[in-house]
Amino acid sequence: MPRQLLLGAILSASLMLGAAAPSYAQIAPSDAGISEDDWQLVTEIGELNNALLEYVDDNGEVTLVFTGGNVPDTWVYPDGFTGFSNSDIVLTGEYSQFATNDEVLSIKNDAIDQIKAGGYNAIAEYNADTDVVDVVTKAPASVTDSLVSTYDSKINIVAGDPGISEEDWALITEIGDLNNALTEYVDDNGEVTLVFTGGSVPDTWTYPDGFTGFSDSSIVLTGEYSQFASNDEVSSIESDAMTQIQDAGYGASAVYNPYTDAVDVTTSAPSSVTDSLVATYDSKINFIAGDVAASSGVVKDHAKKETAKEKAAKERAAKKKAAKERAAKKKAAKEKAAKEKAAKEKAAKEKAAKKAKAAKKNAAKKTAAKKTSKKVTKKAAKKVTKKTTTAHKAGTKFVIPLPNSK
């Protein structure tokens, strides 16, 4: 069971505790019958057209969220795109209360920076359900009130554990490495614990060079003794289990579990193969039924072993990297759209200049041409103004045109 509360779980809990429920809720694309390939096309269309976010609501409707001035005059589609494999998919657009994508990013960064300066960690993400930036943190009101005052309805502070930042977790694992901890983990109460085998707790603690504390001042390190006598004993049990099971023709994976203080061995091997291991190691080994490839191995260096928390940190880093790449693509698409728009405006000006020149040559029709031009311009301006006023209202949905479906 993961020890870090995920953002979605925290927000769900806040809704159950009485927070105002959104008018809809996001669901996984697969739950709406949208394939991975089609969803990839949806997100690519979003990126190419500078959408803030793409989501599927609980009615199965695919919506792209756009900030104030970001809906393109001309829609851009992936090369060769003619429609989705699921012809029932219809894209709708929706306006956010935010003026630009950069405004959302700025609020997220400002919230995290201010909370970090106050000695706490935070996660900040745009929430399409409520069209606000949700900030999950343990920081008190004295730290967050200024953010609410500054951003008003554009920010929502959610009381919860945002987990440990990548930087702080890197320091925790380094402290574990330097002091020969078996592993590091976060318990059900959010407490950071270093596990030590019998004789491995240092007389003098060692810290990374220049370390003076964590960016989140609420982090407290605790130590916990394992039932194992040494780190090597854990490695020995893992290796012995792997060898016996693989020699019997079955696959297995073995890893130390800090939550049960035992070696978890996952395998499809029958009890006739595993009973001798249970008899030998008793409470120090735990078998989990499951299919594992015969080539699966075991990590023996526990001071450097990847924990569930480290894995989560890597996943967050990967998401951040993906977000940066996506932002870069969006920026490129925006620049491309801007160039295309500039080219169209230039062509329109040249066309207008030619038209004006031709009008001057025809003195007899000049007055009529002016009246007609003025009438058409007024009519078009009214139409555009009306459309813009309606479309740019936050929450207003509109259908996004697509090429013919397959």
C-alpha positions as CSV (number, residue, x, y, z in Angstrom):
1,M,0.0,0.0,0.0
2,P,1.6,3.3,-1.0
3,R,2.4,5.7,1.8
4,Q,2.1,8.9,-0.1
5,L,-1.4,10.4,-0.5
6,L,-2.0,11.1,-4.2
7,L,-3.4,14.4,-5.2
8,G,-6.6,12.8,-6.6
9,A,-7.2,10.9,-3.4
10,I,-6.7,14.0,-1.3
11,L,-9.2,16.0,-3.4
12,S,-11.7,13.2,-3.3
13,A,-11.5,13.1,0.5
14,S,-12.0,16.9,0.7
15,L,-15.2,16.6,-1.4
16,M,-16.5,13.9,0.9
17,L,-15.8,16.1,3.8
18,G,-18.1,18.7,2.5
19,A,-16.3,20.8,-0.1
20,A,-18.4,22.1,-3.0
21,A,-18.6,19.4,-5.6
22,P,-17.8,20.3,-9.2
23,S,-20.4,20.1,-12.0
24,Y,-18.6,17.1,-13.5
25,A,-15.8,14.9,-12.7
26,Q,-12.8,13.7,-14.8
27,I,-12.6,10.0,-15.7
28,A,-9.9,7.9,-17.4
29,P,-10.1,8.0,-21.2
30,S,-10.3,4.2,-21.2
31,D,-13.4,4.3,-19.1
32,A,-15.1,6.3,-21.8
33,G,-14.0,3.7,-24.5
34,I,-11.2,5.9,-25.8
35,S,-8.1,3.9,-27.0
36,E,-4.6,5.0,-26.2
37,D,-4.0,5.9,-29.8
38,D,-7.0,8.1,-30.0
39,W,-6.2,9.8,-26.7
40,Q,-2.7,10.4,-28.0
41,L,-4.2,12.2,-31.0
42,V,-6.5,14.2,-28.6
43,T,-3.5,15.4,-26.5
44,E,-1.5,16.1,-29.7
45,I,-4.3,18.3,-31.0
46,G,-4.4,20.0,-27.6
47,E,-0.6,20.7,-27.8
48,L,-0.8,21.9,-31.4
49,N,-3.5,24.3,-30.6
50,N,-2.1,25.5,-27.2
51,A,-4.8,24.0,-25.0
52,L,-4.2,24.3,-21.3
53,L,-5.5,20.7,-20.6
54,E,-7.4,17.9,-22.1
55,Y,-9.9,15.8,-20.1
56,V,-12.8,13.4,-20.3
57,D,-15.8,14.2,-18.1
58,D,-18.1,11.6,-16.5
59,N,-20.5,11.8,-19.5
60,G,-17.6,10.6,-21.7
61,E,-17.3,14.0,-23.4
62,V,-13.7,15.0,-24.5
63,T,-13.0,18.6,-23.7
64,L,-10.0,20.8,-24.4
65,V,-9.6,23.7,-22.0
66,F,-8.4,27.1,-23.4
67,T,-7.3,30.2,-21.5
68,G,-8.6,33.6,-22.6
69,G,-6.8,34.4,-25.8
70,N,-5.5,31.0,-26.8
71,V,-8.1,29.6,-29.2
72,P,-6.6,29.5,-32.6
73,D,-8.1,31.2,-35.6
74,T,-7.1,28.2,-37.7
75,W,-7.1,24.8,-36.1
76,V,-3.9,22.7,-36.5
77,Y,-4.0,18.9,-36.6
78,P,-1.4,16.2,-36.6
79,D,0.1,15.3,-40.0
80,G,-2.2,12.9,-41.9
81,F,-5.0,13.2,-39.3
82,T,-8.4,12.6,-40.8
83,G,-10.3,11.6,-37.7
84,F,-10.3,9.2,-34.8
85,S,-10.6,5.4,-35.0
86,N,-13.6,5.8,-32.8
87,S,-15.9,8.0,-35.0
88,D,-18.1,8.8,-32.0
89,I,-15.4,11.0,-30.4
90,V,-16.4,14.7,-30.6
91,L,-14.0,17.3,-29.3
92,T,-15.5,20.3,-27.4
93,G,-13.6,23.3,-26.2
94,E,-14.1,25.2,-23.0
95,Y,-12.8,28.5,-21.7
96,S,-11.0,28.9,-18.4
97,Q,-11.3,31.9,-16.1
98,F,-7.5,32.3,-16.6
99,A,-6.2,34.8,-19.2
100,T,-3.2,32.7,-20.4
101,N,-1.5,29.4,-19.8
102,D,1.4,31.3,-18.4
103,E,-0.9,32.7,-15.7
104,V,-1.7,29.2,-14.5
105,L,2.0,28.3,-14.4
106,S,2.9,31.5,-12.6
107,I,0.3,30.9,-9.9
108,K,1.5,27.3,-9.4
109,N,5.1,28.3,-9.1
110,D,4.3,31.3,-6.8
111,A,2.3,29.1,-4.5
112,I,5.0,26.4,-4.2
113,D,7.8,29.0,-3.7
114,Q,5.9,30.9,-1.0
115,I,4.9,27.8,0.8
116,K,8.5,26.4,0.6
117,A,9.8,29.8,1.9
118,G,7.5,29.2,4.9
119,G,9.1,25.9,5.6
120,Y,6.6,23.5,4.0
121,N,6.2,21.5,0.8
122,A,3.3,21.7,-1.7
123,I,1.9,20.2,-4.8
124,A,0.1,22.6,-7.2
125,E,-1.9,21.4,-10.2
126,Y,-4.6,22.9,-12.4
127,N,-8.0,21.3,-11.7
128,A,-10.3,21.3,-14.7
129,D,-13.2,20.2,-12.6
130,T,-13.3,23.5,-10.7
131,D,-11.1,25.7,-13.1
132,V,-8.7,26.6,-10.3
133,V,-5.2,25.8,-9.2
134,D,-5.4,23.3,-6.3
135,V,-2.5,23.5,-3.8
136,V,-2.1,20.6,-1.5
137,T,0.0,21.4,1.6
138,K,0.3,20.9,5.3
139,A,1.2,24.6,5.7
140,P,-1.0,26.6,8.1
141,A,-3.2,29.5,7.2
142,S,-0.5,32.0,8.3
143,V,1.5,30.8,5.3
144,T,-1.3,30.3,2.7
145,D,-3.6,33.3,3.5
146,S,-1.6,35.7,1.4
147,L,-1.9,33.4,-1.6
148,V,-5.7,33.3,-1.2
149,S,-5.8,37.0,-0.8
150,T,-3.7,37.5,-4.0
151,Y,-5.4,35.0,-6.3
152,D,-8.9,34.8,-4.8
153,S,-11.1,32.4,-6.8
154,K,-8.2,31.2,-8.9
155,I,-6.6,29.2,-6.1
156,N,-7.8,26.5,-3.7
157,I,-5.8,25.4,-0.7
158,V,-6.3,21.8,0.1
159,A,-5.2,20.6,3.6
160,G,-3.2,17.4,3.0
161,D,0.2,15.7,2.8
162,P,1.8,16.6,-0.5
163,G,4.5,14.0,0.0
164,I,8.2,14.7,0.1
165,S,9.9,16.7,-2.6
166,E,12.4,15.1,-4.9
167,E,15.2,17.2,-3.4
168,D,14.3,16.3,0.2
169,W,13.9,12.6,-0.7
170,A,17.3,12.6,-2.3
171,L,18.8,13.9,0.9
172,I,16.9,11.3,3.0
173,T,18.2,8.4,0.9
174,E,21.7,9.9,0.9
175,I,21.6,10.0,4.7
176,G,20.4,6.4,4.7
177,D,23.3,5.4,2.4
178,L,25.9,7.3,4.5
179,N,24.7,5.6,7.7
180,N,24.2,2.1,6.3
181,A,20.5,2.0,6.6
182,L,18.8,-1.1,5.1
183,T,16.1,1.1,3.5
184,E,14.0,4.3,4.0
185,Y,10.3,4.5,3.8
186,V,7.3,6.6,4.8
187,D,4.7,5.1,7.2
188,D,0.9,5.4,7.4
189,N,1.3,8.6,9.4
190,G,3.6,10.2,7.0
191,E,6.6,9.7,9.2
192,V,10.0,9.2,7.5
193,T,11.7,6.1,8.8
194,L,15.2,4.7,8.3
195,V,15.4,0.9,8.9
196,F,18.6,-0.4,10.5
197,T,19.6,-4.0,11.0
198,G,21.1,-5.2,14.4
199,G,24.5,-3.7,14.5
200,S,24.4,-1.1,11.8
201,V,23.3,2.1,13.7
202,P,26.3,4.5,13.7
203,D,27.7,5.9,16.8
204,T,28.2,9.2,15.0
205,W,25.8,10.2,12.3
206,T,27.0,11.3,8.9
207,Y,25.3,13.9,6.7
208,P,25.7,15.1,3.1
209,D,28.2,17.9,2.6
210,G,26.6,21.2,3.4
211,F,23.4,19.7,4.8
212,T,21.7,22.0,7.2
213,G,18.1,20.6,7.0
214,F,15.3,19.9,4.6
215,S,13.4,22.4,2.6
216,D,10.2,21.1,4.4
217,S,10.9,21.9,8.1
218,S,8.2,19.5,9.2
219,I,10.2,16.5,8.1
220,V,11.6,14.5,11.1
221,L,13.7,11.4,10.6
222,T,13.1,8.4,12.8
223,G,15.0,5.2,13.1
224,E,13.6,1.7,13.4
225,Y,15.3,-1.6,14.1
226,S,14.7,-4.6,11.8
227,Q,14.5,-8.2,13.0
228,F,17.4,-9.0,10.7
229,A,20.9,-9.1,12.2
230,S,22.6,-7.4,9.2
231,N,22.0,-6.1,5.7
232,D,23.9,-9.1,4.4
233,E,21.4,-11.5,6.1
234,V,18.6,-9.9,4.1
235,S,20.6,-10.3,0.8
236,S,21.4,-13.9,1.7
237,I,17.8,-14.8,2.3
238,E,16.8,-13.2,-1.0
239,S,19.5,-15.0,-2.9
240,D,18.7,-18.3,-1.3
241,A,15.0,-18.0,-2.1
242,M,15.7,-17.0,-5.7
243,T,18.2,-19.9,-6.2
244,Q,15.9,-22.6,-4.8
245,I,12.8,-21.5,-6.7
246,Q,14.7,-21.0,-10.0
247,D,16.4,-24.3,-9.7
248,A,13.0,-25.9,-9.4
249,G,12.0,-24.3,-12.8
250,Y,10.0,-21.3,-11.5
251,G,10.4,-17.5,-11.7
252,A,10.6,-15.4,-8.6
253,S,11.3,-11.9,-7.4
254,A,12.5,-11.1,-3.9
255,V,12.6,-7.8,-2.1
256,Y,12.7,-6.5,1.5
257,N,9.4,-5.0,2.6
258,P,9.9,-2.4,5.4
259,Y,6.2,-2.4,6.2
260,T,6.3,-6.0,7.3
261,D,10.0,-6.3,8.1
262,A,10.3,-9.5,6.0
263,V,11.5,-10.6,2.6
264,D,8.6,-10.7,0.1
265,V,9.0,-13.4,-2.5
266,T,6.6,-13.4,-5.4
267,T,6.4,-16.6,-7.3
268,S,4.0,-19.2,-8.8
269,A,6.0,-22.0,-7.3
270,P,3.9,-24.6,-5.3
271,S,4.3,-25.1,-1.6
272,S,6.4,-28.2,-2.3
273,V,9.1,-25.8,-3.5
274,T,8.7,-23.1,-0.9
275,D,7.9,-25.0,2.3
276,S,11.5,-25.6,3.0
277,L,12.2,-21.8,2.8
278,V,9.4,-21.1,5.2
279,A,10.7,-23.8,7.6
280,T,14.2,-22.3,7.4
281,Y,13.5,-18.5,7.7
282,D,10.1,-18.5,9.4
283,S,8.9,-14.9,10.0
284,K,11.7,-13.4,7.9
285,I,10.2,-14.6,4.6
286,N,6.7,-14.0,3.1
287,F,5.4,-15.7,-0.1
288,I,3.1,-13.9,-2.5
289,A,1.4,-15.9,-5.2
290,G,2.0,-14.4,-8.6
291,D,3.5,-15.1,-12.1
292,V,7.1,-13.9,-12.4
293,A,9.4,-14.3,-15.4
294,A,12.2,-16.8,-14.7
295,S,14.8,-14.2,-15.4
296,S,13.6,-11.9,-12.6
297,G,16.3,-11.2,-10.0
298,V,16.9,-9.5,-6.7
299,V,18.5,-6.2,-5.7
300,K,21.2,-7.0,-3.1
301,D,22.6,-3.5,-2.2
302,H,19.9,-2.4,0.2
303,A,21.7,0.9,1.1
304,K,21.0,1.9,-2.5
305,K,17.9,-0.1,-3.2
306,E,15.0,1.8,-4.9
307,T,12.2,2.2,-2.4
308,A,8.6,2.8,-3.2
309,K,9.1,6.5,-2.3
310,E,12.1,6.8,-4.6
311,K,10.0,5.2,-7.4
312,A,7.3,7.8,-6.8
313,A,9.9,10.6,-6.9
314,K,11.2,9.3,-10.2
315,E,7.7,9.2,-11.6
316,R,7.1,12.8,-10.5
317,A,10.4,13.8,-12.2
318,A,9.3,12.0,-15.3
319,K,6.0,13.9,-15.2
320,K,7.7,17.2,-14.8
321,K,10.0,16.4,-17.7
322,A,7.0,15.4,-19.8
323,A,5.3,18.7,-18.8
324,K,8.3,20.7,-19.8
325,E,8.5,18.9,-23.2
326,R,4.8,19.5,-23.7
327,A,5.2,23.2,-22.8
328,A,8.0,23.5,-25.4
329,K,5.8,21.9,-28.0
330,K,2.9,24.2,-27.2
331,K,5.3,27.2,-27.4
332,A,6.5,26.0,-30.8
333,A,2.9,25.5,-32.0
334,K,2.0,28.9,-30.7
335,E,4.9,30.5,-32.5
336,K,4.0,28.7,-35.7
337,A,0.4,29.8,-35.3
338,A,1.6,33.4,-34.7
339,K,3.8,33.3,-37.9
340,E,0.9,31.9,-39.9
341,K,-1.4,34.6,-38.5
342,A,1.2,37.3,-39.3
343,A,1.5,35.9,-42.9
344,K,-2.3,36.0,-43.3
345,E,-2.5,39.6,-42.0
346,K,0.3,40.6,-44.4
347,A,-1.6,39.0,-47.3
348,A,-4.8,40.6,-46.2
349,K,-3.1,44.1,-46.1
350,E,-1.6,43.6,-49.6
351,K,-5.0,42.5,-50.8
352,A,-6.6,45.6,-49.2
353,A,-3.9,47.8,-50.7
354,K,-4.7,46.4,-54.2
355,K,-8.4,46.9,-53.7
356,A,-7.9,50.5,-52.6
357,K,-5.8,51.2,-55.6
358,A,-8.4,49.7,-57.9
359,A,-11.1,51.7,-56.2
360,K,-9.2,55.0,-56.8
361,K,-9.1,54.2,-60.5
362,N,-12.8,53.8,-60.6
363,A,-14.0,57.3,-59.5
364,A,-17.6,56.6,-60.6
365,K,-17.9,53.7,-58.1
366,K,-15.8,55.1,-55.3
367,T,-18.7,56.4,-53.2
368,A,-20.7,53.2,-53.6
369,A,-17.6,51.1,-52.8
370,K,-17.1,53.1,-49.6
371,K,-20.7,52.7,-48.5
372,T,-20.6,49.0,-49.2
373,S,-17.3,48.5,-47.4
374,K,-18.5,50.4,-44.4
375,K,-21.7,48.4,-44.2
376,V,-19.9,45.1,-44.5
377,T,-17.3,46.1,-42.0
378,K,-19.9,47.1,-39.4
379,K,-22.0,43.9,-39.9
380,A,-18.9,41.7,-39.6
381,A,-17.7,43.6,-36.5
382,K,-21.0,43.1,-34.8
383,K,-21.0,39.4,-35.6
384,V,-17.4,38.9,-34.4
385,T,-18.0,40.9,-31.2
386,K,-21.1,38.9,-30.4
387,K,-19.3,35.6,-31.0
388,T,-16.2,36.6,-29.0
389,T,-18.3,37.8,-26.0
390,T,-20.2,34.5,-25.9
391,A,-17.2,32.2,-26.6
392,H,-14.8,33.9,-24.1
393,K,-17.1,33.5,-21.2
394,A,-15.5,31.0,-18.8
395,G,-17.2,27.6,-18.8
396,T,-18.9,28.2,-22.2
397,K,-18.4,25.1,-24.4
398,F,-18.1,25.0,-28.2
399,V,-17.5,22.3,-30.7
400,I,-14.0,22.0,-32.2
401,P,-14.2,21.3,-35.9
402,L,-12.4,18.2,-37.1
403,P,-11.5,16.8,-40.5
404,N,-13.9,14.1,-41.8
405,S,-13.8,10.9,-39.7
406,K,-12.6,7.7,-41.2
